[in-house]
Amino acid sequence: MIVPADPAERAAAAGLIDGRPLEPGQSRRVSLERLTAAVATRGPRLTPGAVAAHACNRRLAANARRRAQQTVAIDRIRAQLESAAAELPYHVRVLVGPETVFTRLRTLGWVTRLLNAPDPAELLGQALQVAARLPPPGRRIDRRLLVPGNPHALDTGALPALVLALTNSSGTRARSAWARLGVDCDDLLGGLIITGVMPRGWRIPSGATFTLPPRELARVDWEPPETTGTWVFVTENPSVLAAASGQALAQHSLVVPRVICTAGTPSQRECEAIGALSDAGWNIAVRADFDQAGLAHMRALLAEAPVAVAWRMGTADYLSVVPEGTDVLHLQDSDAPWDDHLVPVMRKHSVPAYEEDLLPALLADIAAGAPGSCAL
């Protein structure tokens, strides 16, 4: 401690320094413990830090106050989120996961983004209201109807991104993510990605891949196969169709792969178009990912195409590729009506498996022209 030169300041500091009086400018090492006790005699709430902050005209414990305010704000977000998430419809609640949603949003950086929003509670509340309006499996809704009175509210910005994060749908293309949630963006973009099958009267180069938008699917009339009963393979992920087309090109195969990709959860219109393939004489094999959304995807397809078969979507197929994991799969007994054993086994392992995990087997089936199944 350095003794001040100003007489008034020296008088104010009198009694804080033990020993003989010092001249102005001289210094002496002082025990912090003894200094704290000496300062406290001037006022029970005084500390050396408080005195120093006042002398330097600085706010006392600003960082601590800021952290405390942030903690209160975070707790407020957590309470709002967990309370509202628990009240969501079941088909949305299983996507959101009320028990884990706060941790997931925090990991994705959304808690910080909410804290920096002009009104965190309002933004979070809007996102939860949108999530509550998502349709149940097998139904669809136009994205422009999810926010009443504002058809463009989900075009861009924080609100649509937060809705996708809430429903564990971020990390993929926005259009595909919305499609998996049963939400259509328009009737010109999206639809089915196709190779080897075409509408009646269309002329598509052999082996070419094209997209049939929702508007065309509404009135599609499929060209029949050259041989009745030929199989067409319906897949969820574009990577399967891309790999099948690439394999045929690499092998200079004269047999064009017959693959239709829904690029996520199919709409009712897409399901109906796939179901219409059987009327044209095609056999239909359908599949999706081994997760909540994938099983719902399968049920929607099989409802519109009851003669279709579940393609490598059985218990043995799942067990052949199931990874180690700690995810929580929220499944009901009726989620996989094509295989009574699949849901119990998926619950036991509690981890999803994806089409890409089965890719070699799927490509072999497509090349062979008939669906197979794993036998363990």
Contacts in CASP RR format, 6 or more apart in sequence:
PFRMAT RR
TARGET T0000
AUTHOR 0000-0000-0000
METHOD contacts of the structure
MODEL  1
MIVPADPAERAAAAGLIDGRPLEPGQSRRVSLERLTAAVATRGPRLTPGA
VAAHACNRRLAANARRRAQQTVAIDRIRAQLESAAAELPYHVRVLVGPET
VFTRLRTLGWVTRLLNAPDPAELLGQALQVAARLPPPGRRIDRRLLVPGN
PHALDTGALPALVLALTNSSGTRARSAWARLGVDCDDLLGGLIITGVMPR
GWRIPSGATFTLPPRELARVDWEPPETTGTWVFVTENPSVLAAASGQALA
QHSLVVPRVICTAGTPSQRECEAIGALSDAGWNIAVRADFDQAGLAHMRA
LLAEAPVAVAWRMGTADYLSVVPEGTDVLHLQDSDAPWDDHLVPVMRKHS
VPAYEEDLLPALLADIAAGAPGSCAL
1 16 0 8 1.000
1 17 0 8 1.000
1 27 0 8 1.000
1 28 0 8 1.000
1 29 0 8 1.000
1 30 0 8 1.000
1 35 0 8 1.000
2 25 0 8 1.000
2 26 0 8 1.000
2 27 0 8 1.000
3 10 0 8 1.000
3 13 0 8 1.000
3 17 0 8 1.000
3 22 0 8 1.000
3 23 0 8 1.000
3 24 0 8 1.000
3 25 0 8 1.000
3 26 0 8 1.000
3 27 0 8 1.000
3 28 0 8 1.000
4 10 0 8 1.000
4 13 0 8 1.000
4 24 0 8 1.000
4 25 0 8 1.000
5 24 0 8 1.000
5 25 0 8 1.000
10 24 0 8 1.000
15 38 0 8 1.000
16 30 0 8 1.000
16 35 0 8 1.000
16 38 0 8 1.000
16 39 0 8 1.000
17 28 0 8 1.000
17 30 0 8 1.000
18 30 0 8 1.000
18 34 0 8 1.000
19 28 0 8 1.000
22 28 0 8 1.000
32 48 0 8 1.000
35 48 0 8 1.000
36 47 0 8 1.000
36 48 0 8 1.000
39 46 0 8 1.000
39 47 0 8 1.000
39 48 0 8 1.000
39 51 0 8 1.000
40 46 0 8 1.000
40 47 0 8 1.000
49 60 0 8 1.000
50 60 0 8 1.000
53 59 0 8 1.000
53 60 0 8 1.000
54 60 0 8 1.000
59 65 0 8 1.000
70 115 0 8 1.000
73 115 0 8 1.000
73 120 0 8 1.000
74 111 0 8 1.000
74 115 0 8 1.000
76 120 0 8 1.000
76 121 0 8 1.000
77 102 0 8 1.000
77 111 0 8 1.000
77 114 0 8 1.000
77 115 0 8 1.000
77 120 0 8 1.000
77 121 0 8 1.000
77 124 0 8 1.000
78 102 0 8 1.000
80 121 0 8 1.000
80 124 0 8 1.000
80 125 0 8 1.000
81 101 0 8 1.000
81 102 0 8 1.000
81 105 0 8 1.000
81 124 0 8 1.000
81 128 0 8 1.000
82 98 0 8 1.000
82 101 0 8 1.000
82 102 0 8 1.000
84 124 0 8 1.000
84 125 0 8 1.000
84 128 0 8 1.000
85 93 0 8 1.000
85 96 0 8 1.000
85 97 0 8 1.000
85 98 0 8 1.000
85 101 0 8 1.000
85 128 0 8 1.000
85 166 0 8 1.000
86 93 0 8 1.000
86 98 0 8 1.000
88 96 0 8 1.000
88 98 0 8 1.000
88 128 0 8 1.000
88 131 0 8 1.000
88 132 0 8 1.000
89 132 0 8 1.000
89 134 0 8 1.000
89 136 0 8 1.000
91 134 0 8 1.000
91 136 0 8 1.000
91 137 0 8 1.000
92 131 0 8 1.000
92 132 0 8 1.000
92 134 0 8 1.000
92 167 0 8 1.000
93 330 0 8 1.000
94 292 0 8 1.000
94 330 0 8 1.000
95 134 0 8 1.000
95 167 0 8 1.000
95 168 0 8 1.000
95 169 0 8 1.000
95 181 0 8 1.000
95 292 0 8 1.000
95 293 0 8 1.000
96 131 0 8 1.000
96 166 0 8 1.000
96 167 0 8 1.000
96 168 0 8 1.000
97 168 0 8 1.000
97 328 0 8 1.000
97 330 0 8 1.000
99 328 0 8 1.000
100 328 0 8 1.000
101 166 0 8 1.000
102 111 0 8 1.000
104 165 0 8 1.000
104 168 0 8 1.000
105 111 0 8 1.000
105 114 0 8 1.000
105 165 0 8 1.000
105 166 0 8 1.000
108 165 0 8 1.000
108 170 0 8 1.000
110 162 0 8 1.000
110 165 0 8 1.000
113 158 0 8 1.000
113 162 0 8 1.000
114 120 0 8 1.000
114 123 0 8 1.000
114 124 0 8 1.000
114 162 0 8 1.000
117 123 0 8 1.000
117 158 0 8 1.000
123 158 0 8 1.000
123 159 0 8 1.000
123 162 0 8 1.000
124 162 0 8 1.000
126 147 0 8 1.000
126 159 0 8 1.000
127 159 0 8 1.000
127 162 0 8 1.000
127 163 0 8 1.000
127 166 0 8 1.000
128 166 0 8 1.000
130 146 0 8 1.000
130 147 0 8 1.000
130 154 0 8 1.000
130 159 0 8 1.000
130 163 0 8 1.000
131 163 0 8 1.000
131 166 0 8 1.000
131 167 0 8 1.000
133 141 0 8 1.000
133 146 0 8 1.000
134 141 0 8 1.000
134 146 0 8 1.000
134 167 0 8 1.000
134 181 0 8 1.000
134 182 0 8 1.000
134 183 0 8 1.000
135 141 0 8 1.000
135 182 0 8 1.000
135 183 0 8 1.000
137 265 0 8 1.000
137 296 0 8 1.000
137 297 0 8 1.000
137 299 0 8 1.000
137 300 0 8 1.000
138 182 0 8 1.000
138 268 0 8 1.000
138 271 0 8 1.000
138 296 0 8 1.000
138 299 0 8 1.000
138 300 0 8 1.000
138 303 0 8 1.000
139 182 0 8 1.000
139 268 0 8 1.000
140 182 0 8 1.000
140 183 0 8 1.000
140 184 0 8 1.000
140 267 0 8 1.000
140 268 0 8 1.000
140 269 0 8 1.000
141 182 0 8 1.000
141 183 0 8 1.000
141 184 0 8 1.000
142 183 0 8 1.000
142 184 0 8 1.000
142 185 0 8 1.000
142 186 0 8 1.000
143 154 0 8 1.000
143 178 0 8 1.000
143 183 0 8 1.000
143 184 0 8 1.000
143 185 0 8 1.000
144 151 0 8 1.000
144 152 0 8 1.000
144 154 0 8 1.000
145 151 0 8 1.000
146 153 0 8 1.000
146 154 0 8 1.000
146 183 0 8 1.000
147 153 0 8 1.000
147 154 0 8 1.000
147 159 0 8 1.000
153 159 0 8 1.000
153 160 0 8 1.000
154 160 0 8 1.000
154 163 0 8 1.000
160 174 0 8 1.000
161 170 0 8 1.000
164 170 0 8 1.000
164 171 0 8 1.000
164 174 0 8 1.000
164 177 0 8 1.000
164 178 0 8 1.000
167 181 0 8 1.000
169 177 0 8 1.000
169 178 0 8 1.000
169 180 0 8 1.000
169 181 0 8 1.000
170 177 0 8 1.000
171 177 0 8 1.000
172 180 0 8 1.000
175 185 0 8 1.000
175 189 0 8 1.000
175 190 0 8 1.000
176 263 0 8 1.000
176 264 0 8 1.000
178 184 0 8 1.000
178 185 0 8 1.000
179 190 0 8 1.000
179 262 0 8 1.000
179 263 0 8 1.000
179 264 0 8 1.000
179 265 0 8 1.000
179 266 0 8 1.000
179 267 0 8 1.000
180 264 0 8 1.000
180 265 0 8 1.000
180 293 0 8 1.000
181 265 0 8 1.000
182 265 0 8 1.000
182 267 0 8 1.000
184 214 0 8 1.000
184 267 0 8 1.000
186 214 0 8 1.000
187 213 0 8 1.000
187 214 0 8 1.000
187 215 0 8 1.000
187 218 0 8 1.000
188 213 0 8 1.000
188 214 0 8 1.000
188 215 0 8 1.000
189 213 0 8 1.000
190 211 0 8 1.000
190 213 0 8 1.000
190 214 0 8 1.000
190 263 0 8 1.000
191 211 0 8 1.000
191 212 0 8 1.000
191 213 0 8 1.000
191 214 0 8 1.000
191 217 0 8 1.000
191 262 0 8 1.000
191 263 0 8 1.000
191 267 0 8 1.000
191 270 0 8 1.000
192 211 0 8 1.000
192 212 0 8 1.000
192 217 0 8 1.000
192 260 0 8 1.000
192 261 0 8 1.000
192 262 0 8 1.000
192 263 0 8 1.000
192 266 0 8 1.000
192 270 0 8 1.000
192 273 0 8 1.000
192 274 0 8 1.000
193 209 0 8 1.000
193 210 0 8 1.000
193 211 0 8 1.000
193 238 0 8 1.000
193 241 0 8 1.000
193 260 0 8 1.000
193 261 0 8 1.000
193 263 0 8 1.000
194 209 0 8 1.000
194 210 0 8 1.000
194 211 0 8 1.000
194 212 0 8 1.000
194 259 0 8 1.000
194 260 0 8 1.000
194 261 0 8 1.000
195 207 0 8 1.000
195 208 0 8 1.000
195 209 0 8 1.000
195 210 0 8 1.000
195 241 0 8 1.000
195 244 0 8 1.000
195 245 0 8 1.000
195 256 0 8 1.000
195 257 0 8 1.000
195 258 0 8 1.000
195 259 0 8 1.000
196 204 0 8 1.000
196 206 0 8 1.000
196 207 0 8 1.000
196 232 0 8 1.000
196 256 0 8 1.000
196 257 0 8 1.000
196 258 0 8 1.000
196 259 0 8 1.000
197 222 0 8 1.000
197 223 0 8 1.000
197 232 0 8 1.000
197 258 0 8 1.000
197 260 0 8 1.000
197 277 0 8 1.000
197 282 0 8 1.000
198 204 0 8 1.000
198 222 0 8 1.000
198 223 0 8 1.000
199 212 0 8 1.000
199 216 0 8 1.000
199 220 0 8 1.000
199 221 0 8 1.000
199 222 0 8 1.000
199 223 0 8 1.000
200 221 0 8 1.000
200 222 0 8 1.000
200 223 0 8 1.000
200 280 0 8 1.000
201 223 0 8 1.000
202 223 0 8 1.000
204 210 0 8 1.000
206 256 0 8 1.000
207 245 0 8 1.000
207 248 0 8 1.000
207 256 0 8 1.000
207 257 0 8 1.000
209 241 0 8 1.000
209 245 0 8 1.000
212 220 0 8 1.000
212 273 0 8 1.000
214 267 0 8 1.000
214 269 0 8 1.000
214 270 0 8 1.000
217 269 0 8 1.000
217 270 0 8 1.000
217 272 0 8 1.000
217 273 0 8 1.000
218 269 0 8 1.000
220 273 0 8 1.000
220 276 0 8 1.000
221 276 0 8 1.000
221 280 0 8 1.000
222 276 0 8 1.000
222 277 0 8 1.000
222 279 0 8 1.000
222 280 0 8 1.000
222 282 0 8 1.000
223 280 0 8 1.000
224 280 0 8 1.000
224 281 0 8 1.000
224 282 0 8 1.000
225 232 0 8 1.000
225 280 0 8 1.000
225 281 0 8 1.000
225 282 0 8 1.000
228 281 0 8 1.000
229 281 0 8 1.000
229 282 0 8 1.000
229 283 0 8 1.000
230 258 0 8 1.000
230 282 0 8 1.000
230 283 0 8 1.000
230 369 0 8 1.000
231 258 0 8 1.000
231 282 0 8 1.000
231 283 0 8 1.000
231 284 0 8 1.000
231 285 0 8 1.000
231 369 0 8 1.000
231 370 0 8 1.000
231 371 0 8 1.000
232 258 0 8 1.000
232 259 0 8 1.000
232 260 0 8 1.000
232 277 0 8 1.000
232 282 0 8 1.000
232 283 0 8 1.000
232 284 0 8 1.000
232 285 0 8 1.000
233 244 0 8 1.000
233 257 0 8 1.000
233 258 0 8 1.000
233 259 0 8 1.000
233 260 0 8 1.000
233 285 0 8 1.000
233 287 0 8 1.000
233 311 0 8 1.000
233 362 0 8 1.000
233 365 0 8 1.000
233 366 0 8 1.000
233 371 0 8 1.000
234 259 0 8 1.000
234 260 0 8 1.000
234 261 0 8 1.000
234 262 0 8 1.000
234 274 0 8 1.000
234 284 0 8 1.000
234 285 0 8 1.000
234 286 0 8 1.000
234 287 0 8 1.000
234 301 0 8 1.000
234 308 0 8 1.000
234 311 0 8 1.000
235 241 0 8 1.000
235 259 0 8 1.000
235 260 0 8 1.000
235 261 0 8 1.000
235 262 0 8 1.000
235 287 0 8 1.000
235 288 0 8 1.000
235 355 0 8 1.000
235 362 0 8 1.000
236 261 0 8 1.000
236 262 0 8 1.000
236 263 0 8 1.000
236 264 0 8 1.000
236 265 0 8 1.000
236 287 0 8 1.000
236 288 0 8 1.000
236 289 0 8 1.000
236 294 0 8 1.000
236 297 0 8 1.000
236 355 0 8 1.000
237 261 0 8 1.000
237 263 0 8 1.000
237 264 0 8 1.000
237 289 0 8 1.000
237 354 0 8 1.000
237 355 0 8 1.000
237 356 0 8 1.000
238 261 0 8 1.000
238 263 0 8 1.000
239 355 0 8 1.000
239 356 0 8 1.000
239 359 0 8 1.000
240 259 0 8 1.000
240 261 0 8 1.000
240 355 0 8 1.000
240 356 0 8 1.000
240 359 0 8 1.000
240 362 0 8 1.000
240 363 0 8 1.000
241 257 0 8 1.000
241 259 0 8 1.000
241 260 0 8 1.000
241 261 0 8 1.000
243 359 0 8 1.000
243 363 0 8 1.000
244 257 0 8 1.000
244 259 0 8 1.000
244 362 0 8 1.000
244 363 0 8 1.000
244 366 0 8 1.000
244 367 0 8 1.000
245 257 0 8 1.000
245 259 0 8 1.000
247 253 0 8 1.000
247 257 0 8 1.000
247 363 0 8 1.000
247 367 0 8 1.000
248 255 0 8 1.000
248 256 0 8 1.000
248 257 0 8 1.000
248 367 0 8 1.000
253 367 0 8 1.000
255 367 0 8 1.000
255 369 0 8 1.000
257 366 0 8 1.000
257 367 0 8 1.000
258 366 0 8 1.000
258 369 0 8 1.000
259 366 0 8 1.000
260 274 0 8 1.000
262 270 0 8 1.000
262 274 0 8 1.000
262 297 0 8 1.000
264 288 0 8 1.000
264 293 0 8 1.000
264 297 0 8 1.000
265 293 0 8 1.000
265 294 0 8 1.000
265 296 0 8 1.000
265 297 0 8 1.000
265 300 0 8 1.000
266 274 0 8 1.000
266 297 0 8 1.000
266 300 0 8 1.000
266 301 0 8 1.000
268 300 0 8 1.000
268 304 0 8 1.000
271 300 0 8 1.000
271 301 0 8 1.000
271 303 0 8 1.000
271 304 0 8 1.000
271 305 0 8 1.000
272 304 0 8 1.000
274 284 0 8 1.000
274 286 0 8 1.000
274 301 0 8 1.000
274 304 0 8 1.000
274 305 0 8 1.000
274 308 0 8 1.000
275 284 0 8 1.000
275 301 0 8 1.000
275 304 0 8 1.000
275 305 0 8 1.000
275 308 0 8 1.000
277 284 0 8 1.000
277 305 0 8 1.000
278 284 0 8 1.000
278 305 0 8 1.000
278 307 0 8 1.000
278 308 0 8 1.000
283 307 0 8 1.000
283 309 0 8 1.000
284 305 0 8 1.000
284 307 0 8 1.000
284 308 0 8 1.000
284 309 0 8 1.000
285 308 0 8 1.000
285 309 0 8 1.000
285 311 0 8 1.000
285 365 0 8 1.000
285 371 0 8 1.000
286 298 0 8 1.000
286 301 0 8 1.000
286 302 0 8 1.000
286 305 0 8 1.000
286 308 0 8 1.000
286 309 0 8 1.000
286 310 0 8 1.000
286 311 0 8 1.000
286 313 0 8 1.000
287 298 0 8 1.000
287 310 0 8 1.000
287 311 0 8 1.000
287 312 0 8 1.000
287 313 0 8 1.000
287 355 0 8 1.000
287 362 0 8 1.000
288 294 0 8 1.000
288 295 0 8 1.000
288 297 0 8 1.000
288 298 0 8 1.000
288 301 0 8 1.000
288 313 0 8 1.000
288 355 0 8 1.000
289 297 0 8 1.000
289 352 0 8 1.000
289 353 0 8 1.000
289 354 0 8 1.000
289 355 0 8 1.000
290 313 0 8 1.000
290 318 0 8 1.000
290 322 0 8 1.000
290 346 0 8 1.000
290 352 0 8 1.000
290 353 0 8 1.000
290 354 0 8 1.000
291 329 0 8 1.000
291 352 0 8 1.000
291 353 0 8 1.000
291 354 0 8 1.000
292 329 0 8 1.000
292 330 0 8 1.000
292 331 0 8 1.000
292 335 0 8 1.000
295 331 0 8 1.000
295 335 0 8 1.000
295 336 0 8 1.000
295 343 0 8 1.000
296 335 0 8 1.000
298 310 0 8 1.000
298 313 0 8 1.000
298 336 0 8 1.000
298 338 0 8 1.000
299 335 0 8 1.000
299 337 0 8 1.000
301 308 0 8 1.000
302 308 0 8 1.000
302 310 0 8 1.000
302 337 0 8 1.000
302 338 0 8 1.000
309 371 0 8 1.000
310 338 0 8 1.000
310 339 0 8 1.000
311 362 0 8 1.000
311 365 0 8 1.000
311 371 0 8 1.000
311 372 0 8 1.000
312 358 0 8 1.000
312 361 0 8 1.000
312 362 0 8 1.000
312 365 0 8 1.000
312 371 0 8 1.000
312 372 0 8 1.000
312 373 0 8 1.000
312 374 0 8 1.000
313 336 0 8 1.000
313 338 0 8 1.000
313 339 0 8 1.000
313 342 0 8 1.000
314 336 0 8 1.000
314 338 0 8 1.000
314 339 0 8 1.000
314 341 0 8 1.000
314 342 0 8 1.000
314 373 0 8 1.000
314 374 0 8 1.000
315 339 0 8 1.000
315 341 0 8 1.000
315 342 0 8 1.000
315 345 0 8 1.000
316 373 0 8 1.000
316 374 0 8 1.000
316 375 0 8 1.000
316 376 0 8 1.000
317 358 0 8 1.000
317 361 0 8 1.000
317 373 0 8 1.000
317 374 0 8 1.000
318 342 0 8 1.000
318 345 0 8 1.000
318 346 0 8 1.000
318 353 0 8 1.000
319 345 0 8 1.000
319 374 0 8 1.000
319 376 0 8 1.000
320 358 0 8 1.000
320 374 0 8 1.000
320 376 0 8 1.000
321 353 0 8 1.000
321 357 0 8 1.000
321 358 0 8 1.000
322 349 0 8 1.000
322 351 0 8 1.000
322 353 0 8 1.000
323 351 0 8 1.000
323 353 0 8 1.000
323 357 0 8 1.000
324 351 0 8 1.000
325 349 0 8 1.000
325 350 0 8 1.000
325 351 0 8 1.000
326 350 0 8 1.000
326 351 0 8 1.000
327 350 0 8 1.000
327 351 0 8 1.000
327 352 0 8 1.000
328 350 0 8 1.000
329 346 0 8 1.000
329 347 0 8 1.000
329 350 0 8 1.000
329 351 0 8 1.000
329 352 0 8 1.000
331 343 0 8 1.000
331 346 0 8 1.000
331 347 0 8 1.000
332 343 0 8 1.000
333 343 0 8 1.000
335 343 0 8 1.000
336 342 0 8 1.000
336 343 0 8 1.000
336 346 0 8 1.000
355 362 0 8 1.000
361 372 0 8 1.000
361 374 0 8 1.000
365 371 0 8 1.000
365 372 0 8 1.000
END
